[in-house]
Amino acid sequence: MRADPQVVHQDDIGNTVGEFHGTPIRAMSLDDVELREILDTQVRVRMSLGVEQLPVVLLSGEVLKDNLIRRATTREVNDVPIQG
């Protein structure tokens, strides 16, 4: 599950492949976007080796679950089965 928006680099956008009411439609490789994100994550991890981590500060009503900060009232935090 992605918790963040997808970021596309200018180099990932290809040539114009069409037009829609005057707006150009450009090709884009989602594989290149994914690979760039993986490589960027690896570089950031390598840069942070040996650097002391800061403590996570939670606001009231928030909990840390699955490496995400969530509201304490969400279904995922409370493990409430879906009624249906």
N, C-alpha and C positions, 0 to 999 in steps of 0.2 A: 504494500500500500504506500503510495506517495503521499507525503504530508506537506510537500512544498510545491509551488508552481514550477512548471517546466521553463527552463531558461535556454534560449536558442542563441548561439553565437552567429555573427554575421557570416563567418566562413561556412556555416552549415546550410545557408540559403543559396539555392542554385539559380539557374537561368529562368527567365520568364517562359512559362509553358502555355500560357493562355491569357485571356482577359475576361473580366466580368463587369459589365457596365462601366468600362473605362478604368477599372482597377486591375493592375497586372496580377496574375496568379503565378507564383514562383514555386519551383520544386524545392523539397527539403528532405534530407535523409534523416529519419528518426534514429537509425543506427549510429550515425555520426554524432548526433546530439547525445545519445546514451554513452557512447565511448568517451566523448569529451568530458561528460560529467564524472565518469569513473576515474579518468586520468586526473581531473582537477581534485577529486576527493583524495586520491593517493598522494598528490603533491602536498595538500594541506595537512594530511596526517604526518607525512615525513617532516614537514616544517615544524610541527608541534611536538616532536619527540624531544624529551628532556625538559619541556616547559611545564611548570607546575600548573595544574588545573585549578580554575576558580570554582568555589562551591556553587551549587545550583540554589537560587533563591526562589522559593515558591510563595505566591500570594495566598491569602486566605481563600479557602475553597478549591485550591488546586492540589493535584497529586501527580506524582511521577509514575507512569506506567508504560512499559514497553519503550523506554527512551523518549517518550513524549510527555509534555506537560498537558494535563487534561483537567477539566472541571470535575470536582468530586461527585457531581450528580449525573455524569454521563453513564450510559448503560454499559460501556466497555469497562469502566473502572469498577462498577458495582457488580459486574458479572451476572446481571439479571437476565434470565432466559427470555427470549422473545415469545410473547404470548400471541397465539394466532389461531 
